């Protein structure tokens, strides 16, 4: 699961998002909270298992995510 900025656009990546049309639409809408990608925070974030994620972390680029 992940979101990444690429050429000014928000892009989804990972099998979890790409295999769920409903969650893919949801994560790119204005409904969820988007936070800057921080590896420690992603590991501590609690998620409900019966609904779409309320929070997604966004990397500024794949390179940025790899560096963090």
C-alpha angles and dihedrals in degrees: 000000000000150000125218135181114237123175091340095310130106112240130188123221138178133063094267094062099032092053095053114067092187095051091043090057091044097050091052093048127086092257105087125064113250119209132182111267111261114163095215092050092050090056093050098045114109118219132193113239097210101056141034117289114274091207132043126184118225124207118207088226139339088260091054091051092050092050093052 
